[in-house]
Amino acid sequence: MGDTVAKSLPLADIVLAEIVTEETTPVTYKFKTASECKLSPKLSKGKEKILRIKNTIHSKSKTKDICIGMDLTLKDNVFTPDVFALVDGGTITYDKGNSEKFTYEAPQTGKEVKRTKFKLNLYTAKKDSAGEITGYVKLSYPHCEGTPVSFNLKDEDFMVPQMKIESAPGMGESPYSIEYLALDELTIPA
């Protein structure tokens, strides 16, 4: 058997975050202000049972861990009201005469929250040795649902929401996908 040289991609930054709602008429939110996303698999843990008689192991039965989704924590460096409302699960109302004026009502205490599911796409840049972007990689997480958003307010500091998101694909679906994109396959909004 011959050796295969593994290809590697130097990836840096979150150049774009994109949320696409899973509704009859999907809504897409694109934002360039996300700076960090912690990703960890949600597992159904396997079990191990050992048949031991006195000082001898006779058999072992083991089931493996199975990935059932992903837990994501997305950090946005600014307050993006529509994304915040979608993840947190509350209601946002904009003033008709002023597109920046809004009222946000968090979900009611003690009541079940019906959050809109969405697909989260994160785009990172492939860079060359000169630091130039030569392509992009798109990471996609299906069937995401938000949880209550946490954030801090502090003098002389900016509010940075920490959005916890749970991706729960259906049986037989992949928990995430990774796709390489050429430079001309991604348009980043101004």
C-alpha positions as CSV (number, residue, x, y, z in Angstrom):
1,M,0.0,0.0,0.0
2,G,1.3,3.4,-0.9
3,D,1.3,6.4,1.3
4,T,-1.1,9.2,0.8
5,V,-0.2,12.8,1.5
6,A,-2.9,14.4,3.6
7,K,-4.1,17.8,2.3
8,S,-4.4,20.5,4.8
9,L,-6.2,23.9,4.8
10,P,-4.9,26.8,7.0
11,L,-8.2,28.3,8.2
12,A,-8.7,31.5,10.1
13,D,-11.5,33.8,11.4
14,I,-15.2,33.7,11.1
15,V,-15.7,35.9,8.0
16,L,-19.5,35.4,8.0
17,A,-22.2,33.8,10.1
18,E,-25.5,33.0,8.4
19,I,-28.8,31.8,10.0
20,V,-31.5,30.5,7.7
21,T,-34.9,29.8,9.5
22,E,-36.6,26.5,8.8
23,E,-40.0,27.9,8.0
24,T,-42.3,27.7,5.0
25,T,-40.9,31.0,3.9
26,P,-37.3,31.0,5.2
27,V,-35.6,34.2,6.5
28,T,-31.8,34.6,6.2
29,Y,-29.8,36.7,8.6
30,K,-26.2,37.4,7.7
31,F,-23.7,39.0,10.1
32,K,-20.0,39.6,10.1
33,T,-19.7,40.4,13.8
34,A,-19.4,36.8,15.2
35,S,-15.9,36.3,16.5
36,E,-15.9,32.9,18.2
37,C,-17.9,29.7,18.1
38,K,-17.2,26.8,20.5
39,L,-18.4,23.5,19.0
40,S,-18.8,20.3,20.9
41,P,-20.6,17.0,20.0
42,K,-23.6,16.0,22.0
43,L,-23.2,12.3,22.7
44,S,-25.3,9.3,23.7
45,K,-22.6,7.6,25.8
46,G,-22.0,3.9,25.2
47,K,-21.7,1.4,28.0
48,E,-19.2,-1.2,28.9
49,K,-19.9,-4.4,30.8
50,I,-17.1,-6.8,31.8
51,L,-17.7,-10.4,32.7
52,R,-15.1,-11.0,35.4
53,I,-15.0,-14.2,37.4
54,K,-12.6,-13.9,40.4
55,N,-9.3,-12.7,38.9
56,T,-10.0,-13.5,35.3
57,I,-11.7,-11.4,32.5
58,H,-13.8,-13.8,30.4
59,S,-15.6,-11.3,28.1
60,K,-16.4,-7.7,27.5
61,S,-19.4,-6.2,25.9
62,K,-19.1,-2.6,24.8
63,T,-21.3,-0.1,22.9
64,K,-19.8,3.0,21.4
65,D,-20.6,6.6,21.8
66,I,-23.0,8.0,19.2
67,C,-23.2,11.6,18.1
68,I,-26.8,12.9,18.3
69,G,-26.1,16.6,17.6
70,M,-23.9,19.5,18.4
71,D,-23.8,22.1,21.1
72,L,-22.6,25.5,19.9
73,T,-21.8,28.7,21.7
74,L,-21.6,31.6,19.3
75,K,-20.1,34.9,20.4
76,D,-21.4,38.0,18.6
77,N,-19.4,41.2,19.2
78,V,-22.4,43.5,18.7
79,F,-26.1,43.3,19.6
80,T,-28.0,42.0,16.6
81,P,-31.6,42.3,17.6
82,D,-33.2,39.9,15.1
83,V,-30.6,37.1,15.7
84,F,-30.8,37.7,19.5
85,A,-34.6,37.3,19.4
86,L,-34.5,34.2,17.2
87,V,-32.0,32.4,19.5
88,D,-33.5,33.7,22.8
89,G,-37.1,32.9,21.7
90,G,-38.8,36.2,22.5
91,T,-40.7,38.7,20.4
92,I,-39.2,41.8,18.7
93,T,-41.3,44.7,17.3
94,Y,-39.8,47.5,15.2
95,D,-41.1,51.1,15.1
96,K,-42.6,51.7,11.6
97,G,-41.0,55.1,11.4
98,N,-37.5,54.2,12.6
99,S,-35.8,51.0,11.6
100,E,-33.4,51.1,14.6
101,K,-36.1,51.6,17.2
102,F,-37.5,48.3,18.6
103,T,-38.9,46.6,21.6
104,Y,-37.9,43.1,22.6
105,E,-39.9,41.0,25.0
106,A,-38.1,37.9,26.4
107,P,-40.1,34.6,26.6
108,Q,-42.6,34.5,29.5
109,T,-41.3,33.1,32.8
110,G,-42.5,29.6,33.6
111,K,-44.0,29.0,30.1
112,E,-42.9,26.6,27.4
113,V,-41.1,28.5,24.6
114,K,-41.7,27.6,21.0
115,R,-38.5,28.7,19.2
116,T,-38.1,28.8,15.4
117,K,-35.6,26.2,14.2
118,F,-32.8,27.3,11.9
119,K,-29.7,26.2,10.0
120,L,-26.4,27.8,11.1
121,N,-23.7,28.4,8.5
122,L,-20.3,29.6,9.5
123,Y,-17.8,30.7,6.9
124,T,-14.0,30.7,7.6
125,A,-11.2,31.8,5.3
126,K,-8.5,29.7,3.8
127,K,-5.3,31.8,3.8
128,D,-2.0,31.5,2.0
129,S,1.5,32.2,3.4
130,A,1.1,35.9,2.6
131,G,-2.1,36.1,4.6
132,E,-4.3,36.5,1.5
133,I,-7.7,34.7,1.4
134,T,-7.6,32.0,-1.3
135,G,-11.0,30.4,-0.6
136,Y,-13.5,29.7,2.1
137,V,-14.8,26.8,4.1
138,K,-18.5,26.6,5.0
139,L,-19.5,24.7,8.2
140,S,-23.3,23.9,8.4
141,Y,-25.3,22.8,11.4
142,P,-28.9,21.7,10.6
143,H,-32.0,21.9,12.8
144,C,-30.7,24.3,15.4
145,E,-32.7,25.7,18.2
146,G,-31.7,28.5,20.5
147,T,-31.6,28.7,24.3
148,P,-31.9,31.7,26.7
149,V,-29.0,34.1,25.7
150,S,-26.5,35.2,28.3
151,F,-24.6,38.5,28.2
152,N,-22.7,40.9,30.4
153,L,-23.0,44.7,30.8
154,K,-19.9,46.4,32.1
155,D,-18.7,50.0,32.2
156,E,-16.2,50.9,29.4
157,D,-16.9,47.6,27.7
158,F,-19.2,46.4,24.9
159,M,-22.1,44.0,25.3
160,V,-21.1,40.6,23.8
161,P,-24.0,38.1,23.7
162,Q,-23.1,34.4,24.2
163,M,-25.7,32.5,22.2
164,K,-26.0,28.8,23.1
165,I,-27.4,26.8,20.2
166,E,-28.4,23.1,20.0
167,S,-28.3,21.3,16.7
168,A,-30.4,18.2,16.7
169,P,-30.4,16.5,13.3
170,G,-33.0,13.8,12.5
171,M,-32.2,10.1,12.5
172,G,-29.8,9.3,9.7
173,E,-28.9,13.0,9.1
174,S,-25.4,14.3,9.5
175,P,-24.9,16.5,12.5
176,Y,-22.8,18.9,10.4
177,S,-21.2,19.3,7.0
178,I,-18.0,21.1,5.8
179,E,-17.7,22.4,2.3
180,Y,-14.9,24.1,0.5
181,L,-15.9,27.2,-1.6
182,A,-13.8,29.1,-4.1
183,L,-13.4,32.8,-3.7
184,D,-16.2,33.6,-6.2
185,E,-18.6,31.3,-4.4
186,L,-19.2,33.5,-1.4
187,T,-20.3,37.1,-1.4
188,I,-19.7,38.8,1.9
189,P,-22.1,41.7,2.6
190,A,-20.5,45.2,3.0
